[in-house]
Amino acid sequence: MHEKKWVIGTEVMRGNIWETQWLTVSITVTVTAISISAYVLKRKWNHLNSKIEELEASLKSCSDKCASERQGRIRAQLALRKQVTQSQPKSQNLNLTSYPMIPIGVVHSCFSTRNGTPRQPLLVPLARACLVFNTTRVPPASLEGLAEYSHCWILYVFHLNTDLEKLWKHPSKSGFKAKVRVPRLKGGRKGLFATRSPHRPCPIGLTVAKVEAVLGNMILLSGVDLVDGTPVLDIKPYLPYCDSIQEAAVPNWLMEDNLLSVASISFSDHFTSALEDCWIMAVSC
């Protein structure tokens, strides 16, 4: 009996030793696998850090190179301008102050001709127009935030002026008139820059319009005084705190005879029926 118990105890001890050895081996293998994984991850991390440092160094090198090239171009342009200025007579230096101005958009207006287009902005609040921008020059993102303003300034070109071809001639042959006839003075003359005549040395106009909505690359406007097809050079938001000057003064001749005011309106007896006929014709079309 004692001998049988001893044999059983020996087998139990051997089983425990075997399990212990297996646990030891398993733990060793696990630790080794973790160590290998950590080593692999560390190598990958070091490799990624090395790549990041290389990319940062390359980016900095490119930025420095671009900045150096830009400074070189600026110096070359200044040197060329200085050389040309010194080599030409002063009377010909007008060409050196020219700048590239290309329209960034076109106005599609309810006014198809100059005749009938309001002379000043906001006189006809119901006048509608759509300013469409050239997306190759003006990305739609440029208009973000403009809809938060009620009005905007528009700089445009008097493209229908009859004397535009004169602007390409030499100033001595352009026939530029220093004084223009003013309708309010019944043909009386005033200095050009004391008026808003469209016939100017630089045929650029300035107007203000109400911003109705901004849709993609378009601005819906109202109260415009722009003829259809007007090229636009720039727009700026209207700021009441600095664009509206309460104590601003104007000449007396602007106030004496207000040709834009309407004293009264009278309709003929057949006006209502004629208006109804026009409405019926418009609906049927």
C-alpha positions in Angstrom: 0.0 0.0 0.0 2.8 2.5 0.9 4.6 1.6 -2.3 1.4 2.3 -4.3 1.0 5.7 -2.7 4.6 6.6 -3.3 4.2 5.7 -7.0 1.1 7.9 -7.3 2.8 10.8 -5.5 5.7 10.5 -7.8 3.5 10.7 -10.8 1.7 13.7 -9.4 5.1 15.5 -8.8 6.1 14.7 -12.3 2.9 16.1 -13.7 3.3 19.3 -11.7 6.9 19.6 -12.9 5.8 19.1 -16.5 3.1 21.7 -16.2 5.6 24.1 -14.6 8.1 23.6 -17.4 5.3 24.2 -20.0 4.3 27.4 -18.3 7.9 28.5 -18.1 8.3 27.8 -21.8 5.1 29.5 -22.7 6.0 32.6 -20.7 9.4 32.7 -22.3 8.0 32.4 -25.8 5.4 35.1 -25.0 8.1 37.5 -23.6 10.3 36.8 -26.6 7.4 37.5 -29.1 6.6 40.7 -27.2 10.3 41.7 -27.3 10.5 41.0 -31.1 7.3 42.9 -31.7 8.6 45.8 -29.7 11.8 45.7 -31.6 10.0 45.7 -35.0 7.7 48.5 -33.9 10.7 50.5 -32.7 12.5 50.0 -36.0 9.4 51.1 -37.9 9.0 54.1 -35.7 12.6 55.1 -36.2 12.2 54.6 -39.9 9.1 56.8 -40.0 10.8 59.5 -37.9 13.7 59.4 -40.3 11.3 59.8 -43.3 9.5 62.7 -41.6 12.8 64.5 -40.9 13.8 64.0 -44.5 10.5 65.4 -45.8 10.7 68.4 -43.4 14.3 69.1 -44.6 13.2 68.8 -48.2 10.2 71.1 -47.7 12.4 73.7 -45.9 14.9 73.5 -48.8 12.1 74.0 -51.4 10.7 76.9 -49.4 14.1 78.5 -49.1 14.7 78.0 -52.8 11.3 79.5 -53.7 11.9 82.5 -51.5 15.4 83.0 -52.9 14.1 82.8 -56.5 11.3 85.2 -55.7 13.7 87.7 -54.2 15.9 87.3 -57.3 13.0 88.0 -59.6 12.0 91.1 -57.6 15.6 92.4 -57.8 15.8 91.7 -61.5 12.4 93.5 -62.1 13.5 96.5 -60.1 16.8 96.6 -61.9 15.1 96.4 -65.3 12.6 99.0 -64.4 15.4 101.3 -63.1 17.4 100.8 -66.3 14.4 101.4 -68.6 13.5 104.5 -66.6 17.0 106.0 -66.9 17.2 105.2 -70.7 13.9 106.8 -71.7 12.8 110.4 -71.7 10.5 111.4 -68.9 7.7 112.1 -71.3 7.5 108.4 -72.2 7.6 107.1 -68.6 3.8 107.0 -68.5 3.8 103.5 -69.8 5.8 102.4 -66.8 2.9 103.1 -64.5 0.5 100.8 -66.3 -0.8 97.7 -64.5 -2.5 94.6 -65.8 -6.2 94.9 -65.2 -8.5 92.1 -66.5 -12.2 91.9 -65.7 -13.1 89.3 -63.1 -16.8 89.1 -64.0 -19.6 90.3 -66.1 -23.0 91.9 -65.1 -26.2 90.5 -66.6 -28.6 93.4 -66.1 -32.2 94.2 -66.9 -30.9 97.3 -68.8 -29.9 96.3 -72.4 -28.9 99.8 -73.6 -27.3 102.9 -72.1 -30.5 104.8 -72.8 -32.9 104.1 -70.0 -30.2 102.9 -67.5 -30.4 105.0 -64.2 -27.7 107.6 -63.9 -27.1 106.8 -60.2 -27.4 103.6 -58.1 -30.3 102.7 -55.9 -32.7 105.1 -57.7 -34.6 102.1 -59.1 -34.7 99.6 -56.2 -36.5 97.0 -58.3 -33.7 97.0 -61.0 -32.2 93.5 -60.9 -28.8 92.2 -62.1 -26.6 89.1 -61.7 -22.9 89.5 -61.4 -21.2 86.3 -62.7 -17.5 85.8 -61.9 -14.9 84.0 -64.0 -14.1 81.0 -61.9 -10.6 80.7 -63.4 -9.7 84.0 -61.8 -12.2 84.2 -58.9 -12.8 80.9 -57.0 -16.3 80.7 -55.5 -14.7 80.6 -52.0 -13.7 84.2 -52.5 -17.4 85.2 -52.1 -17.8 83.5 -48.7 -19.1 86.0 -46.2 -20.2 88.6 -48.7 -23.9 87.7 -48.2 -23.6 89.0 -44.6 -23.4 92.5 -46.0 -26.4 94.4 -47.3 -24.6 96.4 -50.0 -21.4 96.3 -51.9 -19.3 98.6 -54.0 -18.7 97.6 -57.7 -15.8 98.9 -59.8 -16.4 98.4 -63.5 -15.5 99.5 -67.0 -17.5 101.9 -69.1 -17.3 99.5 -72.0 -19.9 101.2 -74.2 -18.1 104.5 -74.3 -17.9 105.8 -77.9 -14.4 107.3 -77.4 -12.6 104.2 -76.0 -10.4 103.9 -79.0 -8.9 107.3 -78.1 -7.4 105.9 -74.9 -4.9 103.8 -77.0 -3.4 106.9 -78.5 -0.7 109.1 -77.1 -2.1 111.6 -74.5 -1.3 114.5 -76.8 -3.6 112.9 -79.5 -6.3 111.4 -77.3 -8.5 114.5 -77.4 -9.0 114.3 -73.6 -11.5 117.0 -72.5 -10.8 118.7 -69.2 -14.4 119.9 -68.9 -17.7 118.2 -69.7 -21.3 119.4 -70.0 -23.5 118.8 -67.0 -27.2 118.0 -67.5 -28.2 119.7 -64.3 -26.5 122.9 -65.5 -28.4 122.7 -68.8 -25.2 122.4 -70.8 -22.9 124.3 -68.5 -19.4 122.9 -68.1 -17.6 121.7 -65.1 -14.2 120.1 -64.5 -14.4 116.3 -65.4 -13.4 115.2 -61.9 -16.1 117.3 -60.4 -18.6 115.1 -62.2 -19.4 111.5 -62.7 -19.2 111.5 -66.4 -18.4 108.1 -67.9 -15.9 109.7 -70.4 -12.8 109.7 -68.3 -9.0 109.2 -68.9 -9.5 105.8 -67.2 -13.0 104.7 -68.0 -13.6 103.1 -64.6 -17.0 103.5 -62.8 -17.9 103.1 -59.2 -21.4 102.1 -58.0 -23.1 100.6 -55.0 -25.8 97.9 -55.1 -27.8 95.9 -52.7 -26.7 92.3 -52.2 -29.7 90.0 -52.5 -28.0 86.7 -52.4 -24.7 84.9 -53.2 -25.0 81.7 -55.2 -21.8 79.9 -56.1 -19.9 82.2 -58.4 -22.8 84.6 -58.8 -24.1 87.6 -56.8 -27.7 88.6 -57.2 -28.0 92.4 -57.0 -30.8 95.0 -56.9 -30.9 98.8 -57.3 -28.2 98.7 -60.0 -27.4 101.3 -62.6 -25.3 99.0 -64.8 -26.0 98.1 -68.4 -26.0 94.5 -69.5 -22.6 93.1 -70.3 -20.6 95.5 -68.0 -17.2 94.1 -67.2 -16.4 94.2 -63.5 -12.9 94.8 -62.1 -13.5 94.4 -58.4 -16.1 94.4 -55.6 -15.8 95.6 -52.0 -18.3 95.4 -49.1 -20.1 98.6 -48.2 -19.2 99.8 -44.6 -21.6 102.4 -43.2 -19.3 103.5 -40.5 -16.7 104.8 -42.9 -18.4 104.9 -46.3 -21.3 107.1 -45.2 -20.2 110.6 -44.2 -23.0 112.5 -42.5 -21.4 116.0 -42.8 -20.4 115.6 -46.5 -21.0 118.7 -48.6 -21.9 119.0 -52.3 -22.0 122.0 -54.7 -25.1 124.1 -54.8 -25.7 123.3 -58.5 -26.4 119.7 -57.5 -29.2 120.8 -55.1 -30.8 123.7 -57.0 -32.5 121.7 -59.7 -33.2 118.1 -58.8 -34.0 116.5 -62.2 -34.3 113.1 -60.6 -37.3 114.0 -58.4 -40.8 113.2 -59.6 -43.4 115.8 -58.6 -46.5 113.8 -59.7 -47.7 111.0 -61.8 -50.9 111.0 -63.8 -52.4 108.1 -65.8 -54.7 108.3 -68.8 -58.2 106.9 -68.8 -57.2 103.8 -70.8 -54.1 103.0 -68.7 -55.8 100.3 -66.6 -57.3 98.4 -69.6 -54.1 98.7 -71.5 -52.2 97.3 -68.6 -54.6 94.4 -68.3 -54.1 93.6 -72.0 -50.3 93.6 -71.6 -50.6 91.3 -68.6 -52.8 88.8 -70.6 -50.3 88.9 -73.5 -47.4 88.3 -71.2 -49.1 85.3 -69.5 -50.1 83.8 -72.8 -46.5 83.9 -74.1 
